[in-house]
């Protein structure tokens, strides 16, 4: 009998030490900042013994909160759905998995495993937390984009037919019946159809953007190519200065990045109302990226409008679709860059972002 208790005590102690070693390994792994999996360990009574950095990030737990409140259970209770699931699992003492919506709208998968002794006594709960938010958002975005494309194409096809019918109808009219009022009606109808088609094309371009095909490009040549379509404006009152060294190469999708420079240049041209100066410059490399600035001396952007200028359909132009800056922002995000805007009414606007230097440049 005494021997039995000694074996039992040794087994329990061994498993307790194994848990401690396991916690230490996770702490060591977490210190490398490579683990994206949230790890929590709780004892059989549901008291939390350990929580790694990734779990804190996923559950939006601040370090200061951890220092001031070492009772993890009080922190976990703030996430009601997670707390209810864990409490049920702790009572059942069984393995369990569930997908849970957090209070901030994020979605997580929680996998609870049990750690037991050789005598099948529960020693601890090992809880894994995976953030599914970006994966699910990406999948839903792809599904939504596909649906939107189908709807947009369904609209574009009859619009083209309407435009052809309009041309046919106008040609069938006699010269006597083509008074100024009728001509105006035809012109208005065409303009509205063209406006809708332009809007749909911009929308499709935004929805169709998928992966980027990166290659090494000379930055100055890329910008010069993107400005070719504006040659008429640039020879009539608007000056563009490219302050960039000839030997800077960047890793970008050249087609998409030309689109970015064209959108930002077009915005600057519109803001200068026929006369002014655009300066496109590159600063010294920082953290593997070259900072780029596009600055104009146009009318500027109203402070109240600044937070929403990158939202789809946001435009102050009479004939604008509101998709240009949204597309530029999406392209730059796909290149791992953030676009920043600074503007003052009557002084001008500056857009800035960074592009990754190609390896042969560094």
Secondary structure, DSSP 4 states (H G I P E B T S, - for coil): -HHHHHHHHHHHHHHHHHHHHHHHHHHHHHHTT---SEEEEEETTS-EEEE-HHHHHHTT--HHHHHH---HHHHHTTSHHHHHHHHHHHHHTS-EEEEEE-TTS-EEEEEEEEEE-TT--EEEEEEEEEE-HHHHHHHHHHHHHHHHHHHHHHHHHHHHHHHHHHHHHHHHS-TTT--HHHHHHHHHHHHHHHHHHHHHHHHHHHHH------EEEEHHHHHHHHTGGGHHHHTTTEEEEEE--TT-EEEE-HHHHHHHHHHHHHHHHHHHTT-EEEEEEE---BTTEEEEEEEE-SS---HHHHTTTTSTT---STT--S-HHHHHHHHHHHTT---EEEEETTTEEEEEEEEEBPTTT-
